[in-house]
């Protein structure tokens, strides 16, 4: 079965076609970074309008690249949440309308479940069960995963998500949007150890996170420190080291608590090279394995939505004639598939 995936949850329009036998056939992505850069962040109304312009042309592009058409597609998957309500409605309306026109089923995909399953698109995918670290601009979650839809929340951020902390600290440093990648790039020029940042909530039991304090520490440090380029790079390095170390410590605890032998990392922050190196080192020391999606599938994309939708459609799930979106949608509210998937 071929599944068309549509991702429009925020500021990237992602389209992909996944085949249950042959894997990912084609995918395309349009980023709105240039559109929002002048405002220093995502403007929801502009994001929605851009999705309207981009979605159908990208679908045509992907179908042409895959040498496919509506007669070969067995289902459509679209991101229904969480995300920006206007942006979500664009993908949901297009996906549900095409499914009705082509007389095929459609399924509403949870954005974070798609990120969680993104490493399944790689040549060497993980086996269940595993622990998943989901890190993005809006979410920081540790999940125990037994199978598709069988999720236990182990820990989450009590305030800022890790990606949000990266972006806000980058703004304090005067870096351009998008802030997270810009801060990581600046940190490569920084001297480790000059500025020490706290490792929040690592001195107590538990798997929850808190990143608002580390952002405040960054603000106070920037105000007191000299404003020369090297100092800014050193602050960026101290901030990034603290965040990465905090995530590493919590992942180690989650693996020990769950007994899992594999760690999956998903979400945009999963592309951070220092985080990847730290978690690879953790896996080597603990005798576990860590799985990352390729960098282009860490950020929002249609491929992960197509794959997650395939797994749900394979289990017989489908939405009715209408559709709705859920800007706020906790991952632990998802129900397991009604029948096993492979």
N, C-alpha and C positions, 0 to 999 in steps of 0.2 A: 504493500500500500504506500502510495506517495502522499505526503502531508505537506501542505503549504503553511509556513509559519510567518506570522505577522507580529512584529514588535514595535510598539509606539508608546511606551510607558512614560518617556521623558523627552530627551533631546536627541534621540537617534532613531531613524527609521530603518528597521532591519527586516529583510525578507529572505526566506530560505526555502528550499525544497528538499525534504528528507524522504528517502526510500527505505522501507523496512528490510529489504534484501541487499541493496547496494550502498546504503549509507547516505551521506550528504551529497546531493547532486549539484547544487549551486547555492550561492548566497550572495547578497549585496547589502551594503550599508551606506546610509547617508548620515553624516554627523552635522549637527547644527552649531558646532563650536563657534564658527565664524559669525553666525547670526547673533549669538548671545554675548559674544566677547565684549562688545562695546558697553554692555550693561553690567558686566562683572558677575553674571549668573543667569540662570534660565528664566526667561519670561514666559509664563505658561501660555498666554494667548498667542504669542508668536510661534511657540513650539507646535501648538495645535494646527495653526494655519499651514506651517511648513509640512507637517505630516499629511495634510490633505493634498498638497501639491505633489508630494514625493511617492506616496504609497503605491498608487496604480502604476506609474512608470517603472518603479522598481520591481513590481510583480511581473510586468511584461519582460523586463530585462532578465530576471531569474528564470522564467519559463523558457525564454529563447536560449539562454546559456545551457540549460538542462535538456534542450530539445524535447520539451514536454508541453502539454496543453491541458485544458479542463477535462478532457476525456480520460486522461491518465491519473488525475488526482482523486484520491479516495477520501480526503478530509482536509479541513482547514483548522488551524490552531491560531488563536490570537491572545495576546496578553490582556487579561481583564483586571489586573491589579497585582500589587499596589503600584501607585504612580500618580501622575497628574490627571485629573478627571477628564479634562478636555482632550488631552493626548490619547488617553485610553479609549475614549469614545470613537475616535477616528478609526483606530485599528479594529475595534469591535464592530463598528458599523460596516466597514469594508469587508471584513471577514465573514460576518453573518450574511450580508447581502450576496456575496459571491457563492456562499454555500447554498443559499436558497435558489439562486439562479442556476447553479450547476447540479442541484438536487443531490448534494452530498452532506454528510454530517459536519458539524463544527463543534469545537470544544474550547472552553475558556481556560486559559493557562495562568497559573500563579507565577508571577515574575521570579520570585525567589526559588521556587521549585525548579524553574528552568535553569537558573544559575547553579543550583545544587547538582543538576544532572548534566551540566555542560561537559565535564570530563569524560562522559560516556561517548562523546563524539571522537575521542582520540583513539589511535591505533591500539593502545594498551589501557583499556578502561578498568576502573576499580571494580571489585566484586563487593556485594553486600555481605555483611554490614560494614559500616564505616562511620567515622565522625566527620561532619562537614563544618568548616569555618566559612561563613558567608560575610564578606566585608565589602561594603559599597558606600556611596554617599548618603544613603538613607537607612542602612541596616548594618548591624554587627551582631551576628548570631553564631552560637555553637549548637549544632543539632546532632543527635544520635539517629542514624538512618539504618533501619532494618531492611527496608525494601521501598519501592516507589509508593509514596503516600503514607508510609509507616514512620512517622517522625516524632521524636521526643526532644523538646526544647531543653537544652542543658544550661544555657546562659545567653544573655543579651545585654545590650547597652542600656543603662538606666537613664541616659541623657543623649549626648551627641553620638552619632555613629562615627566610626573611625574615618570614613571618607569625608564627612562633614568637618571633623577636626583638622584634617589635612587642608581642606579648602579654606577654612577660616584662618588658620595659621599662615597659609600662603598669602592671604589678603593682608594680614598684619605686616608681613614682610615686603609688601608692595609688589607681589608677583602677579602676573596676568592670569586671567581665566583661560583654561581650567587650572585651578590652583594645585591640586594634588600632584599631577605629573611635573609641574613646574617646580614645586618644592623638592620632589625627589631628585630632579636634575640638579638643583642648586646644592643639595646635600652631598652630592658626589664630590664637590669641591671643598667640603667642610672638614675641619679637623675634629676627629672623635675625642670626646672627653673634656673639651674646653667648657662646654655648658652641660650640666647634668639636669635632666628632667625626671620627675617622679614616674614610677611605674604604678599607675593607680589600681587599687584594689588587689594587688598581688601579695600584700602582707596579711591577708585574711583568707579564710576558706571560701570556696564558692567559685562559680564560673561566670558571674556577671561582669560587665565592663562599665567603666565611666571615663569619658574623655573630655568632659567640660573643664575639669580642673587642669588638665595638661594644656588645654588651650589658654586658660587664664594665666598659667605659669609662663607660657610663651609670650603673651601680651606684656606681662610685667618685665620679663627678661629683655624684650625688644626695647621697651621704654628706657631701661636703665643702661643698656649696652651702647657702645659706639655704633655709628651708622655706616661704617665702612663696609665694602663688599665682602671682605673675608669674614668679618663678624657675622654678617647675615648668613653666609654659608655655614659657619660653625653652629649658629643657632638652629638652622634647618637640619643639620646633621644630628644635633642633640635631640631635637624633637623626633625625627624619624627613628633614631635608635631606640628611644623610649617606647614609642608606639609598637615597633616591631618586637621588642623584648617583651612587652606586655602581652601581645598576641601569642608569642611563642610559649610563655609561661602558662597561659590559660589553655592552649592546645595540649600541652603536655599533661596538665591536670585532667582534661577531658578524655584523653586517651587512657590514662590510668584508671579513671573512674568507670569508664564504659567497658574497658577490656578490649576495645577495638584495635585492630592491627593495621588500620589504614586511615589516612586523613585526606579529605578532599577539600580543596580551596576554591571558592567561587566568588564572583563579584569584581568590580573594577579595581579595587585595591589589591586584588590577587595578582595583578600585573606588576606590582612593585618588586623590583629585583632584590632589594635587601630583605624583604619579607620572604621571598622565595628561597633565598640562600639560607636564612635562619631556620625555616621549617624543613628544608632539606637536611640541614645539620641535625635538627631534632630527630628526624626520622632515622638517620644513620646511627645516632647514639642510642635510640630506644628500640631498634630492630623493627621499626614499622615502615610503611611506605606512604609517601605523600604524592598526591595527584593534582596537577594543575591543568586547566584548559589552556590551549594556546592563547597568546596575549590578545588576539583579536576576538576571542570568545570569552574573555574576562569581562569586558565592557558589554553593555546591552547589545544584543544581536538577534537576528531571526533564526539562526541555526539552533540555538538552545530551545527556542519556543517551538520550533518544528519537531524537535526530538521529544520534548516533554509532551507535546500534543499527540505525537505518535503513540507514546506509551499509554496515554489516557484513552485515546480512540481505540487502540487495540483491546482495551479492557471493556469496550462497549459504552464508554461515556460519550455524551453529546448534550448540547444545550437545546432548548426548545426553539420555537419560532421567533421569540423575542430575544433580547439580550440586555445585559446590564454590566456595569463595571464597578469595581470596588477599590477606590483610592487607598483605603486602609484595609488590609487583609492579612491577618496573622497567619503564618505558615502552619502553626499547630491547629488551625481550624480546618485544614484540608482533610478530606476523608480518603482512606485507602481505595484503590480501584476495586470495583465490584467483582472482578475476576483477575486471576494472576496475569502478569505480562512478562514478556521475556526481554 
